Amino acid sequence: MKLLVLSNGHGEDTIAVKIIKELQLMEPEMAIASLPLVGEGFAYRQANIPIIAPVKQMPSGGFVYMDKKQLLGDMKQGLIQLTMAQHKAVKKWAKGGGKILAVGDILPLIFAWLSGAEFSFVPTAKSEYLWKNEKGWLPHTNGLDRFFGSVFYPWERWLMSHPRCKGVFPRDSITAHSLQNFKINAFDVGNPMMDGIADHHFNLEFDPYEDHLKIVLLPGSRMPEALDNWRLILKAVDYLLESTNYQFLFLSAIAPSLPSEPFIEALNPPWQRIDNLKSAIPIRDEKIVNFIAKQGKLSISQGAYADCLHYGDMAIAMAGTATEQFVGLGKSAMAIMGKGPQFNRKFAQNQSYLLGNSIQLLEKPEEIVSKIKTTLENPDYWQLVAENGKKRMGNQGASRKIAHHLINQLI
């Protein structure tokens, strides 16, 4: 059995690798290759999974649909030639008898369908929660949306209902049941995005920072946008230090694929780097970098992402997958409206529909002061968030279940 995994983004690549690792445990002799349609496939390279075609980081980071001005920049950098080369490689894989797993949105789904091979699909980008919840349609939807009847458009549903599509694995129960109503072979197996996060072992017998408010900082994983987001997040941090008396511990979870130096250089005075904190932060990262300013401490980690998510109480987040994983742990995130090709106003608004009350949107960094105070004074909100996040993001264990289905369907 030969399986090619297509994906279109850093978060999607990471999800794909989780499924691949389960497949390798179940079927060690399976030939598995990958093709990241967006970016350079850092997660695949880290996992030593071969990439079958040319890859390249484009200026838009794959978010041309968020900002049409980015499309021209991508085309100047060779987007058309790259796409043609990737399509040719996928067709060649299919002619050799290989099967395909598409992870992400309609882009890898179209590549899989065009290949002529049998394929399965993990739609990470869409959920019915974007348009509706258990009570019905959300107010922002229009007549056309409701006419379509699903956040997946008719052409997407046609691709998923194609005879060569052997299985679709949505991220949550409400989406799986919706697709099943359209006679699509959808399975409600949980959300692979939460695997390795929700079941991550992080136990504290003693918390040295119990009296601190621990806030995780998530700037995203695409440069240069991540650095722009980081500077915006640091403004919010400055407002918190200037306008409140809380003791803060800021945990900066920076993607390991990014260089750490620009993020460190962006920390202007009063932040001062220190070699050792009086009380060690219980994050399992030997290369963690620590800073201190006023009543705040800030640590930058690139090697203990899951630890940071579990240890944090809240997050200032301008990311996709990372924000959703944090919320999936039953925690609250605050997002500042960004201007990047990914995390802009439209993206943030869609994310708020997806995650519901678990995420709060800020127009400007200074709004964080009042938001933090209001949130901390509302105990009912914390209970709501704990329940909502787990419902919206689904259960862990999906990667193994998807792998099991793939083996049964594609052999």
Kinemage of the C-alpha trace (Angstrom):
@kinemage 1
@onewidth
@group {chain A} dominant
@subgroup {mainchain}
@vectorlist {calphas} color= white
{ca met a 1} P 0.000 0.000 0.000
{ca lys a 2} L 1.233 3.452 -0.975
{ca leu a 3} L -0.218 6.578 0.593
{ca leu a 4} L 0.464 10.204 -0.335
{ca val a 5} L -0.573 12.832 2.216
{ca leu a 6} L -1.449 16.297 0.889
{ca ser a 7} L -1.820 19.300 3.193
{ca asn a 8} L -1.860 23.075 2.942
{ca gly a 9} L -0.384 24.837 5.950
{ca his a 10} L 1.800 24.437 9.036
{ca gly a 11} L -1.095 23.352 11.250
{ca glu a 12} L -2.382 20.951 8.614
{ca asp a 13} L 1.098 19.476 8.154
{ca thr a 14} L 1.301 18.835 11.898
{ca ile a 15} L -2.099 17.118 11.935
{ca ala a 16} L -1.090 15.011 8.937
{ca val a 17} L 2.100 13.882 10.689
{ca lys a 18} L 0.069 12.712 13.699
{ca ile a 19} L -2.018 10.471 11.431
{ca ile a 20} L 1.065 9.241 9.578
{ca lys a 21} L 2.771 8.211 12.823
{ca glu a 22} L -0.263 6.122 13.776
{ca leu a 23} L -0.231 4.512 10.324
{ca gln a 24} L 3.443 3.670 10.705
{ca leu a 25} L 2.736 1.942 14.016
{ca met a 26} L -0.104 -0.101 12.515
{ca glu a 27} L 1.482 -0.840 9.126
{ca pro a 28} L 5.284 -0.453 9.314
{ca glu a 29} L 5.714 -1.613 5.721
{ca met a 30} L 3.384 1.016 4.243
{ca ala a 31} L 5.073 3.416 1.816
{ca ile a 32} L 4.087 6.928 2.897
{ca ala a 33} L 5.072 10.194 1.241
{ca ser a 34} L 3.909 13.781 1.599
{ca leu a 35} L 3.354 16.968 -0.322
{ca pro a 36} L 2.840 20.255 1.545
{ca leu a 37} L 1.022 22.482 -0.940
{ca val a 38} L 1.730 25.553 1.211
{ca gly a 39} L 5.098 26.260 2.818
{ca glu a 40} L 8.144 24.027 2.977
{ca gly a 41} L 6.785 21.173 5.093
{ca phe a 42} L 8.779 21.673 8.291
{ca ala a 43} L 6.676 19.106 10.199
{ca tyr a 44} L 7.234 16.459 7.504
{ca arg a 45} L 10.971 17.068 7.440
{ca gln a 46} L 11.174 16.830 11.228
{ca ala a 47} L 9.397 13.459 11.046
{ca asn a 48} L 11.627 12.242 8.168
{ca ile a 49} L 8.666 11.810 5.825
{ca pro a 50} L 9.709 12.179 2.164
{ca ile a 51} L 8.285 15.037 0.076
{ca ile a 52} L 7.612 14.066 -3.550
{ca ala a 53} L 7.617 17.455 -5.331
{ca pro a 54} L 9.065 20.975 -5.151
{ca val a 55} L 7.844 23.162 -2.286
{ca lys a 56} L 8.269 26.873 -1.607
{ca gln a 57} L 7.236 29.452 0.981
{ca met a 58} L 5.083 32.042 -0.782
{ca pro a 59} L 4.609 35.654 0.406
{ca ser a 60} L 0.931 35.081 1.251
{ca gly a 61} L 1.637 31.999 3.352
{ca gly a 62} L -1.158 30.302 1.398
{ca phe a 63} L -3.794 32.860 2.391
{ca val a 64} L -4.447 34.447 -1.005
{ca tyr a 65} L -8.194 34.023 -0.401
{ca met a 66} L -7.867 36.303 2.638
{ca asp a 67} L -6.121 39.077 0.713
{ca lys a 68} L -6.346 39.078 -3.082
{ca lys a 69} L -3.423 41.510 -3.292
{ca gln a 70} L -1.223 38.661 -2.097
{ca leu a 71} L -2.045 36.596 -5.195
{ca leu a 72} L 0.046 38.772 -7.505
{ca gly a 73} L 3.023 38.492 -5.179
{ca asp a 74} L 2.699 34.709 -5.128
{ca met a 75} L 2.456 34.559 -8.909
{ca lys a 76} L 5.608 36.635 -9.259
{ca gln a 77} L 7.355 34.121 -7.007
{ca gly a 78} L 6.393 31.226 -9.296
{ca leu a 79} L 3.060 30.036 -7.887
{ca ile a 80} L 1.744 28.799 -11.255
{ca gln a 81} L 4.875 26.824 -12.097
{ca leu a 82} L 4.990 25.381 -8.569
{ca thr a 83} L 1.335 24.311 -8.717
{ca met a 84} L 1.821 22.633 -12.092
{ca ala a 85} L 4.862 20.721 -10.844
{ca gln a 86} L 2.991 19.584 -7.733
{ca his a 87} L -0.051 18.502 -9.748
{ca lys a 88} L 2.185 16.501 -12.100
{ca ala a 89} L 3.803 14.714 -9.153
{ca val a 90} L 0.408 13.836 -7.630
{ca lys a 91} L -0.834 12.446 -10.964
{ca lys a 92} L 2.314 10.339 -11.261
{ca trp a 93} L 1.743 8.986 -7.745
{ca ala a 94} L -1.810 7.991 -8.633
{ca lys a 95} L -0.748 6.275 -11.857
{ca gly a 96} L 1.614 4.170 -9.765
{ca gly a 97} L -1.319 2.792 -7.790
{ca gly a 98} L -0.958 5.071 -4.777
{ca lys a 99} L -3.824 6.331 -2.617
{ca ile a 100} L -4.201 9.851 -1.219
{ca leu a 101} L -5.124 11.475 2.082
{ca ala a 102} L -6.009 15.174 1.811
{ca val a 103} L -5.706 17.277 4.972
{ca gly a 104} L -6.917 20.882 5.082
{ca asp a 105} L -9.391 22.662 2.807
{ca ile a 106} L -10.601 22.472 -0.774
{ca leu a 107} L -7.096 22.861 -2.254
{ca pro a 108} L -5.720 19.421 -1.268
{ca leu a 109} L -9.202 17.996 -1.850
{ca ile a 110} L -9.147 19.189 -5.479
{ca phe a 111} L -5.598 17.853 -5.939
{ca ala a 112} L -6.753 14.472 -4.631
{ca trp a 113} L -9.797 14.397 -6.899
{ca leu a 114} L -7.831 15.481 -10.001
{ca ser a 115} L -5.309 12.702 -9.412
{ca gly a 116} L -7.769 9.979 -10.364
{ca ala a 117} L -6.821 7.967 -7.269
{ca glu a 118} L -8.957 6.852 -4.360
{ca phe a 119} L -8.721 9.366 -1.533
{ca ser a 120} L -9.887 10.325 1.936
{ca phe a 121} L -10.273 13.795 3.393
{ca val a 122} L -9.689 15.418 6.784
{ca pro a 123} L -11.362 18.873 6.558
{ca thr a 124} L -9.553 20.886 9.213
{ca ala a 125} L -10.524 24.341 7.975
{ca lys a 126} L -14.315 24.181 8.171
{ca ser a 127} L -16.904 23.372 10.794
{ca glu a 128} L -20.658 23.887 10.898
{ca tyr a 129} L -19.977 26.030 13.978
{ca leu a 130} L -18.880 28.758 11.546
{ca trp a 131} L -22.503 29.144 10.455
{ca lys a 132} L -24.634 27.502 13.107
{ca asn a 133} L -24.655 25.958 16.556
{ca glu a 134} L -26.896 23.466 18.323
{ca lys a 135} L -29.651 26.103 18.528
{ca gly a 136} L -29.672 26.992 14.826
{ca trp a 137} L -28.217 29.464 12.328
{ca leu a 138} L -25.964 32.275 13.557
{ca pro a 139} L -27.115 35.883 12.957
{ca his a 140} L -24.335 36.720 10.485
{ca thr a 141} L -25.468 34.094 7.964
{ca asn a 142} L -27.535 35.209 4.969
{ca gly a 143} L -30.242 33.646 2.829
{ca leu a 144} L -27.766 32.085 0.421
{ca asp a 145} L -25.829 30.486 3.266
{ca arg a 146} L -29.008 28.949 4.615
{ca phe a 147} L -30.062 27.861 1.131
{ca phe a 148} L -26.794 25.937 0.787
{ca gly a 149} L -27.649 24.280 4.102
{ca ser a 150} L -24.030 23.718 5.158
{ca val a 151} L -20.767 25.573 5.602
{ca phe a 152} L -19.458 23.185 2.927
{ca tyr a 153} L -20.547 24.493 -0.449
{ca pro a 154} L -22.287 22.197 -2.977
{ca trp a 155} L -19.107 21.755 -5.022
{ca glu a 156} L -17.177 20.734 -1.898
{ca arg a 157} L -19.905 18.258 -0.961
{ca trp a 158} L -19.827 16.897 -4.520
{ca leu a 159} L -16.106 16.196 -4.199
{ca met a 160} L -16.626 14.524 -0.798
{ca ser a 161} L -19.472 12.382 -2.140
{ca his a 162} L -17.469 11.229 -5.179
{ca pro a 163} L -17.199 7.414 -5.457
{ca arg a 164} L -13.410 7.640 -5.175
{ca cys a 165} L -13.692 9.473 -1.826
{ca lys a 166} L -13.604 6.648 0.700
{ca gly a 167} L -14.048 8.638 3.896
{ca val a 168} L -14.346 12.133 5.361
{ca phe a 169} L -13.262 12.851 8.943
{ca pro a 170} L -14.683 16.196 10.187
{ca arg a 171} L -13.363 17.879 13.303
{ca asp a 172} L -16.539 17.823 15.439
{ca ser a 173} L -19.823 15.978 15.875
{ca ile a 174} L -22.119 18.697 14.558
{ca thr a 175} L -20.189 18.782 11.258
{ca ala a 176} L -20.041 15.007 10.901
{ca his a 177} L -23.790 14.687 11.372
{ca ser a 178} L -24.447 17.508 8.888
{ca leu a 179} L -22.345 15.830 6.186
{ca gln a 180} L -24.019 12.487 6.861
{ca asn a 181} L -27.357 14.171 6.123
{ca phe a 182} L -25.977 14.914 2.645
{ca lys a 183} L -25.191 11.204 2.126
{ca ile a 184} L -21.455 11.778 2.533
{ca asn a 185} L -19.398 8.978 4.055
{ca ala a 186} L -18.413 11.055 7.119
{ca phe a 187} L -17.080 9.596 10.362
{ca asp a 188} L -17.357 11.222 13.792
{ca val a 189} L -14.054 10.090 15.305
{ca gly a 190} L -12.887 13.226 17.132
{ca asn a 191} L -10.350 15.868 16.243
{ca pro a 192} L -6.716 14.954 15.446
{ca met a 193} L -5.801 18.552 16.266
{ca met a 194} L -6.178 17.666 19.956
{ca asp a 195} L -4.029 14.520 19.833
{ca gly a 196} L -0.804 14.992 21.749
{ca ile a 197} L -2.271 18.121 23.353
{ca ala a 198} L -5.364 17.045 25.291
{ca asp a 199} L -3.664 13.802 26.360
{ca his a 200} L -0.310 15.465 27.076
{ca his a 201} L 1.138 14.565 30.485
{ca phe a 202} L 1.680 17.727 32.492
{ca asn a 203} L 1.337 17.186 36.229
{ca leu a 204} L 2.365 19.684 38.896
{ca glu a 205} L 2.773 18.640 42.502
{ca phe a 206} L 3.714 22.219 43.341
{ca asp a 207} L 3.189 25.344 41.224
{ca pro a 208} L 5.917 27.920 41.927
{ca tyr a 209} L 3.840 30.570 40.150
{ca glu a 210} L 0.469 29.818 41.692
{ca asp a 211} L 0.020 33.494 42.613
{ca his a 212} L 0.739 34.651 39.029
{ca leu a 213} L -1.701 35.011 36.160
{ca lys a 214} L -0.161 32.817 33.477
{ca ile a 215} L -0.818 34.032 29.943
{ca val a 216} L 0.332 32.159 26.839
{ca leu a 217} L 1.427 34.321 23.890
{ca leu a 218} L 0.710 32.793 20.460
{ca pro a 219} L 1.846 34.960 17.502
{ca gly a 220} L 1.346 32.385 14.739
{ca ser a 221} L 3.770 30.366 12.647
{ca arg a 222} L 4.261 32.282 9.384
{ca met a 223} L 6.928 34.926 8.898
{ca pro a 224} L 6.984 37.878 8.644
{ca glu a 225} L 3.384 38.017 9.885
{ca ala a 226} L 4.215 36.190 13.129
{ca leu a 227} L 6.732 38.885 14.039
{ca asp a 228} L 4.207 41.653 13.295
{ca asn a 229} L 1.694 39.828 15.500
{ca trp a 230} L 4.329 39.464 18.209
{ca arg a 231} L 4.921 43.213 18.326
{ca leu a 232} L 1.169 43.793 18.649
{ca ile a 233} L 0.937 41.221 21.441
{ca leu a 234} L 3.845 42.882 23.274
{ca lys a 235} L 1.909 46.163 23.214
{ca ala a 236} L -0.955 44.403 24.997
{ca val a 237} L 1.546 43.001 27.507
{ca asp a 238} L 2.900 46.500 28.149
{ca tyr a 239} L -0.608 47.809 28.850
{ca leu a 240} L -1.193 44.995 31.346
{ca leu a 241} L 2.030 45.766 33.197
{ca glu a 242} L 1.342 49.501 33.272
{ca ser a 243} L -2.348 49.389 34.206
{ca thr a 244} L -2.758 46.460 36.602
{ca asn a 245} L -1.209 45.168 39.798
{ca tyr a 246} L -1.406 41.480 38.911
{ca gln a 247} L 1.710 39.323 38.978
{ca phe a 248} L 2.126 37.973 35.444
{ca leu a 249} L 3.963 35.043 33.908
{ca phe a 250} L 3.920 35.274 30.107
{ca leu a 251} L 4.712 32.046 28.245
{ca ser a 252} L 5.708 32.632 24.637
{ca ala a 253} L 5.187 29.505 22.559
{ca ile a 254} L 7.103 30.266 19.355
{ca ala a 255} L 6.931 27.748 16.507
{ca pro a 256} L 10.200 25.781 16.266
{ca ser a 257} L 10.270 26.429 12.515
{ca leu a 258} L 10.805 30.149 13.158
{ca pro a 259} L 14.056 31.901 14.118
{ca ser a 260} L 13.965 33.005 17.754
{ca glu a 261} L 16.284 36.012 17.397
{ca pro a 262} L 13.748 38.505 15.945
{ca phe a 263} L 11.284 37.728 18.738
{ca ile a 264} L 13.947 38.251 21.382
{ca glu a 265} L 15.171 41.466 19.744
{ca ala a 266} L 11.620 42.873 19.806
{ca leu a 267} L 11.684 42.874 23.635
{ca asn a 268} L 12.628 46.450 24.386
{ca pro a 269} L 13.287 47.926 27.853
{ca pro a 270} L 12.100 47.527 30.565
{ca trp a 271} L 12.458 43.834 29.653
{ca gln a 272} L 15.783 42.451 30.826
{ca arg a 273} L 17.119 39.013 30.077
{ca ile a 274} L 18.065 36.881 33.076
{ca asp a 275} L 19.862 33.564 33.178
{ca asn a 276} L 18.002 32.086 36.107
{ca leu a 277} L 14.662 32.845 37.711
{ca lys a 278} L 14.398 32.453 41.484
{ca ser a 279} L 11.734 29.825 40.917
{ca ala a 280} L 12.211 27.635 37.875
{ca ile a 281} L 9.320 27.632 35.399
{ca pro a 282} L 7.979 24.046 35.108
{ca ile a 283} L 8.302 23.972 31.323
{ca arg a 284} L 10.385 21.119 29.921
{ca asp a 285} L 12.545 23.136 27.554
{ca glu a 286} L 16.276 23.318 28.266
{ca lys a 287} L 16.669 26.252 25.854
{ca ile a 288} L 13.931 28.411 27.356
{ca val a 289} L 14.887 32.118 27.487
{ca asn a 290} L 13.669 34.233 30.413
{ca phe a 291} L 13.049 37.962 30.841
{ca ile a 292} L 11.758 40.144 33.664
{ca ala a 293} L 10.098 43.577 33.798
{ca lys a 294} L 8.119 45.278 36.587
{ca gln a 295} L 5.693 42.710 38.027
{ca gly a 296} L 5.988 40.435 34.979
{ca lys a 297} L 8.133 37.548 33.865
{ca leu a 298} L 8.301 36.390 30.255
{ca ser a 299} L 9.691 33.119 28.905
{ca ile a 300} L 10.264 32.218 25.256
{ca ser a 301} L 10.045 28.524 24.451
{ca gln a 302} L 10.363 26.678 21.162
{ca gly a 303} L 10.604 23.172 22.523
{ca ala a 304} L 7.720 22.692 24.964
{ca tyr a 305} L 4.628 23.872 23.132
{ca ala a 306} L 2.167 21.513 24.845
{ca asp a 307} L 3.604 22.312 28.289
{ca cys a 308} L 2.979 26.018 27.671
{ca leu a 309} L -0.630 25.422 26.639
{ca his a 310} L -1.345 23.313 29.713
{ca tyr a 311} L 0.408 25.625 32.160
{ca gly a 312} L -1.258 28.793 30.912
{ca asp a 313} L -4.486 30.178 32.376
{ca met a 314} L -5.368 32.379 29.399
{ca ala a 315} L -3.865 33.285 26.029
{ca ile a 316} L -3.282 36.325 23.864
{ca ala a 317} L -3.505 34.561 20.539
{ca met a 318} L -3.085 35.597 16.924
{ca ala a 319} L -2.812 32.124 15.459
{ca gly a 320} L -4.920 29.434 13.840
{ca thr a 321} L -4.296 25.900 15.054
{ca ala a 322} L -2.535 26.979 18.258
{ca thr a 323} L -5.481 29.111 19.366
{ca glu a 324} L -7.931 26.299 18.690
{ca gln a 325} L -5.842 23.781 20.613
{ca phe a 326} L -5.630 26.110 23.594
{ca val a 327} L -9.396 26.606 23.569
{ca gly a 328} L -9.862 22.852 23.185
{ca leu a 329} L -8.256 22.437 26.602
{ca gly a 330} L -11.195 24.350 28.070
{ca lys a 331} L -9.391 27.700 28.299
{ca ser a 332} L -10.063 31.276 27.226
{ca ala a 333} L -8.179 33.199 24.534
{ca met a 334} L -8.137 36.852 23.544
{ca ala a 335} L -7.341 37.791 19.957
{ca ile a 336} L -6.209 41.171 18.668
{ca met a 337} L -7.375 42.118 15.175
{ca gly a 338} L -4.315 41.772 12.941
{ca lys a 339} L -3.484 42.941 9.422
{ca gly a 340} L -1.609 39.934 8.079
{ca pro a 341} L -2.548 37.684 5.192
{ca gln a 342} L -3.699 35.050 7.690
{ca phe a 343} L -4.689 36.643 10.971
{ca asn a 344} L -6.721 39.619 9.805
{ca arg a 345} L -10.171 40.873 10.779
{ca lys a 346} L -12.025 38.320 8.658
{ca phe a 347} L -9.986 35.406 9.995
{ca ala a 348} L -10.418 36.520 13.602
{ca gln a 349} L -14.162 36.924 13.166
{ca asn a 350} L -14.491 33.472 11.605
{ca gln a 351} L -12.443 32.020 14.446
{ca ser a 352} L -14.817 33.599 16.960
{ca tyr a 353} L -17.768 31.931 15.222
{ca leu a 354} L -15.905 28.637 15.292
{ca leu a 355} L -14.900 28.801 18.944
{ca gly a 356} L -17.849 30.694 20.386
{ca asn a 357} L -17.527 32.261 23.835
{ca ser a 358} L -14.075 30.762 24.360
{ca ile a 359} L -12.467 33.560 22.371
{ca gln a 360} L -12.808 37.322 22.834
{ca leu a 361} L -11.871 39.772 20.066
{ca leu a 362} L -9.975 43.002 20.726
{ca glu a 363} L -9.889 45.902 18.273
{ca lys a 364} L -6.777 47.388 19.915
{ca pro a 365} L -4.117 46.063 22.318
{ca glu a 366} L -5.133 48.473 25.095
{ca glu a 367} L -8.554 46.825 25.364
{ca ile a 368} L -6.916 43.842 27.030
{ca val a 369} L -6.798 45.579 30.427
{ca ser a 370} L -10.570 45.849 30.844
{ca lys a 371} L -11.160 42.448 29.222
{ca ile a 372} L -8.820 40.701 31.651
{ca lys a 373} L -10.418 42.366 34.669
{ca thr a 374} L -13.953 41.549 33.532
{ca thr a 375} L -13.063 37.955 32.727
{ca leu a 376} L -11.354 37.300 36.060
{ca glu a 377} L -14.377 38.629 37.931
{ca asn a 378} L -16.813 36.276 36.179
{ca pro a 379} L -16.612 32.720 37.613
{ca asp a 380} L -19.568 31.556 35.501
{ca tyr a 381} L -17.615 32.381 32.360
{ca trp a 382} L -14.802 30.003 33.296
{ca gln a 383} L -17.214 27.099 33.672
{ca leu a 384} L -18.813 27.944 30.329
{ca val a 385} L -15.421 28.073 28.621
{ca ala a 386} L -14.335 24.735 30.103
{ca glu a 387} L -17.374 23.007 28.613
{ca asn a 388} L -17.542 24.957 25.346
{ca gly a 389} L -13.937 24.454 24.260
{ca lys a 390} L -14.027 20.684 24.570
{ca lys a 391} L -17.337 20.501 22.706
{ca arg a 392} L -16.192 22.759 19.875
{ca met a 393} L -12.820 21.102 19.385
{ca gly a 394} L -13.859 17.481 19.782
{ca asn a 395} L -12.152 14.579 21.508
{ca gln a 396} L -8.576 13.357 21.271
{ca gly a 397} L -7.695 9.953 19.841
{ca ala a 398} L -8.840 10.765 16.307
{ca ser a 399} L -5.477 10.187 14.618
{ca arg a 400} L -5.448 6.510 15.533
{ca lys a 401} L -9.094 6.064 14.524
{ca ile a 402} L -8.493 7.783 11.175
{ca ala a 403} L -5.442 5.607 10.564
{ca his a 404} L -7.515 2.504 11.312
{ca his a 405} L -10.195 3.610 8.825
{ca leu a 406} L -7.591 4.400 6.172
{ca ile a 407} L -6.056 0.950 6.387
{ca asn a 408} L -9.467 -0.695 6.069
{ca gln a 409} L -10.609 1.549 3.236
{ca leu a 410} L -7.509 1.858 1.085
{ca ile a 411} L -6.037 -1.637 1.178
